[in-house]
Amino acid sequence: MRDLHCYFIQVNTSHYGDSCVIRPSKTETSRMVTVKGGKNSTILTEDLEIEALRAFQFKEHITQMDDHSYKVTPPDFSRENVGVRIEDGNLIEMK
């Protein structure tokens, strides 16, 4: 989960741990929402800034190092695929 450069949503019952929304940033700011336990069902919402994440992912690695809004993308991360995602293209058909 830590090597992925995306928002990650984990949903569990109180029997299996916490539910959370995680973004690809440093540890101190990565957890956007965390809920653990409880007898009552709960619904929490969070706004995901997908456009800002895609814009960050599309930057060159050296430019990402200066921008601390997200962690840098992993090695060999495809900026070409990010461009397709921005244009709502189908990644499955890419070669």
C-alpha positions as CSV (number, residue, x, y, z in Angstrom):
1,M,0.0,0.0,0.0
2,R,2.8,2.4,0.8
3,D,4.4,2.0,-2.7
4,L,1.2,3.0,-4.5
5,H,0.9,6.6,-5.6
6,C,-2.9,7.0,-5.3
7,Y,-5.6,7.6,-2.8
8,F,-6.3,4.4,-0.8
9,I,-9.6,3.7,0.9
10,Q,-9.8,0.8,3.4
11,V,-13.1,-0.2,4.9
12,N,-13.3,-2.7,7.8
13,T,-15.7,-3.6,10.5
14,S,-14.8,-3.1,14.1
15,H,-13.8,-6.8,14.2
16,Y,-10.9,-6.3,11.7
17,G,-9.4,-2.9,12.5
18,D,-9.9,0.6,11.3
19,S,-11.3,2.2,8.2
20,C,-9.3,5.0,6.6
21,V,-8.6,7.2,3.7
22,I,-4.9,7.6,2.9
23,R,-3.3,9.9,0.4
24,P,0.3,9.6,-1.1
25,S,2.1,12.0,1.2
26,K,4.5,12.0,4.2
27,T,3.4,9.9,7.2
28,E,2.3,12.9,9.3
29,T,-0.3,14.0,6.7
30,S,-1.2,10.8,4.8
31,R,-4.2,9.7,6.9
32,M,-7.1,11.9,5.9
33,V,-9.8,10.0,7.8
34,T,-9.5,7.2,10.4
35,V,-12.3,5.5,12.2
36,K,-11.8,2.5,14.6
37,G,-14.4,0.4,16.4
38,G,-17.8,1.4,17.6
39,K,-21.2,-0.2,17.9
40,N,-23.0,2.1,15.4
41,S,-22.6,2.3,11.7
42,T,-20.9,5.5,10.6
43,I,-20.6,7.3,7.3
44,L,-17.8,9.8,6.9
45,T,-16.9,11.6,3.7
46,E,-13.8,13.2,2.4
47,D,-13.0,15.2,-0.8
48,L,-10.3,13.6,-2.9
49,E,-8.3,16.1,-5.0
50,I,-7.8,13.8,-8.0
51,E,-7.0,16.7,-10.4
52,A,-4.2,17.9,-8.0
53,L,-2.8,14.4,-7.6
54,R,-2.7,13.9,-11.4
55,A,-1.1,17.3,-12.0
56,F,1.6,16.4,-9.4
57,Q,2.1,12.9,-11.0
58,F,2.6,14.5,-14.4
59,K,5.5,16.7,-13.2
60,E,9.1,15.6,-13.7
61,H,10.7,13.9,-10.7
62,I,13.0,16.9,-10.0
63,T,10.0,19.2,-9.9
64,Q,8.1,16.8,-7.6
65,M,11.0,17.1,-5.1
66,D,10.3,20.8,-4.7
67,D,6.6,20.3,-4.3
68,H,5.7,18.8,-0.9
69,S,2.0,18.3,-1.4
70,Y,2.5,14.6,-2.2
71,K,5.3,12.1,-1.9
72,V,7.4,11.7,-5.1
73,T,6.2,9.0,-7.5
74,P,8.0,5.6,-7.5
75,P,10.8,4.8,-9.9
76,D,9.6,4.0,-13.5
77,F,6.2,5.6,-12.8
78,S,4.6,6.2,-16.2
79,R,3.9,9.9,-16.8
80,E,2.4,8.8,-20.1
81,N,-0.3,6.8,-18.3
82,V,-1.1,9.8,-16.1
83,G,-1.7,11.8,-19.3
84,V,-4.1,9.2,-20.5
85,R,-5.9,9.3,-17.1
86,I,-6.1,13.0,-17.3
87,E,-7.8,12.7,-20.6
88,D,-10.1,9.9,-19.3
89,G,-8.5,7.4,-21.6
90,N,-8.7,3.6,-21.2
91,L,-5.4,2.3,-19.8
92,I,-6.2,-1.3,-20.6
93,E,-6.0,-0.6,-24.3
94,M,-2.5,1.0,-24.0
95,K,0.5,-0.9,-25.4
